[in-house]
Amino acid sequence: MHHFHYRNDELYCEDVPLRTIARDAGTPCYVYSSATLQHHFRVFDSAFEGMPHITCYSVKANSNLAILAIFAALGGGADIVSGGELFRALRAGIPADRIVYSGVGKSRDEIDYALRENIMMFNIESIQELDAINDRAAALNTRARIALRVNPDVDPKTHPYISTGLKKNKFGIDIEEALKTYARAREMSHIEILGIDCHIGSQLTDTAPFIEALKRLKLLAGRLKESGISIRYLDLGGGLGIPYHDELPPPPREYADAVTRELGDMSCTLILEPGRVIVGNAGLLLTQVLYEKKTPSKQFMIVDAGMNDLIRPSFYGAYHHIQPVVHKDRESLVVDVVGPICESSDFIAKDRELPVMKPGELMAVMSAGAYGFCMASNYNSRPRAAEVLVKENQFFVTRKRESREDLVLNESVPGFIGEMAR
Ligand SMILES: *Cc1c(COP(=O)(O)O)cnc(C)c1O
């Protein structure tokens, strides 16, 4: 459920017409519904209410401070993958003792930062990382709480770029190797073992791979118990999918029920790291049609949002539903919706049947709340778009559009270059 709907043939976010937002904040711009964000967080979190659990929102899906602050207010924790995300999560008011840190390439500097902030747990992705964290914890005279991220080798049946739990992926520690690594971790002076972690991929539309992974984690937990290592936290990662087009992912309740059933009487606290399922359908990208262009083989609709603003179609061939902001009876046409970037891969939709939208008209690119703005770049020296949060009949610019000055803020021209132009 989301709060984007037509009223008198005009598209609204909650009680604000998108036309008003475009007029005030300009285009392209991301628009998020606070009611939808809250609703999605609550639905997900309450699906697990029968189990001790922590919902650690995956910051990388959408890291806008205002959005993180909403989840902080609702009692959420955070799953982070960098020092920058730790900074954001803390700044937004998420308590350090509800933050888990994943990722294969944590630097010394990032490890120190997380240790000093005393985060809940590191999800360790390799033996060398385990050694490094033990060393840094010793140097800082503290103990690092950890889980091993294991690679359970299950196929999440999703796009290859977003599958992470297969043997050939770079993530996690091979589940067969995990026992040895836990034994090693136990001997370390500055490591405290808390749990087992996995994250098998993103945009999963079936519970079966999750349950398969959970079975393997349970098996591992059983073996660890035999060797005297008790597991208090079971981190199942994120990955639950959303409907972009005609997918039918299980609702959070169904996912939670399947997980709870499989856990049986295993007593541990669950950690969940949902990203996309919470924010994906809570946001859209608002863009304006600039030109229509007909070539001998194609009809193009050129819009003011490019792959630098929303890279998912170019990167994963992802589908995003497109709607005109003003709904009226009109012809439809098969078009490519493309941006201004000088790359042929710069498209939002290909060979899509859409109502004809004229230059100056606004278009909404739906389901853009996850992996949208946070993957944006300045490619082609395009200032990054504004982000707007709607609450009922009010809206707030939660990240202002970058200026041209912002583009060169951190650049400098060394003096010798000036001398060259004598
Ligand atoms: C990306 C990621 C998530 C969130 O994935 P979604 O598909 O957005 O739910 C959770 N945990 C880890 C470790 C991740 O890398």
The ligand as a Tripos MOL2 file, in Angstrom:
@<TRIPOS>MOLECULE
LIG
   15    15     1     0     0
SMALL
NO_CHARGES

@<TRIPOS>ATOM
      1 C1         21.6830   -4.4390    0.6500 C.3       1 LIG1
      2 C2         21.6680   -5.1710    1.9270 C.ar      1 LIG1
      3 C3         20.4830   -5.3060    2.6500 C.ar      1 LIG1
      4 C4         19.1500   -4.7860    2.1800 C.3       1 LIG1
      5 O1         18.7110   -5.4190    1.0410 O.3       1 LIG1
      6 P1         17.2200   -5.1410    0.4820 P.3       1 LIG1
      7 O2         17.1170   -6.0100   -0.6880 O.co2     1 LIG1
      8 O3         17.1710   -3.6910    0.1240 O.co2     1 LIG1
      9 O4         16.2820   -5.4940    1.5620 O.co2     1 LIG1
     10 C5         20.5410   -5.9580    3.8690 C.ar      1 LIG1
     11 N1         21.7050   -6.4530    4.3490 N.ar      1 LIG1
     12 C6         22.8630   -6.3440    3.6680 C.ar      1 LIG1
     13 C7         24.1050   -6.9100    4.2460 C.3       1 LIG1
     14 C8         22.8950   -5.6950    2.4490 C.ar      1 LIG1
     15 O5         24.0450   -5.6060    1.7710 O.3       1 LIG1
@<TRIPOS>BOND
     1     1     2 1
     2     2     3 ar
     3     2    14 ar
     4     3     4 1
     5     3    10 ar
     6     4     5 1
     7     5     6 1
     8     6     7 2
     9     6     8 1
    10     6     9 1
    11    10    11 ar
    12    11    12 ar
    13    12    13 1
    14    12    14 ar
    15    14    15 1
@<TRIPOS>SUBSTRUCTURE
     1 LIG1         1 GROUP 0 **** ****
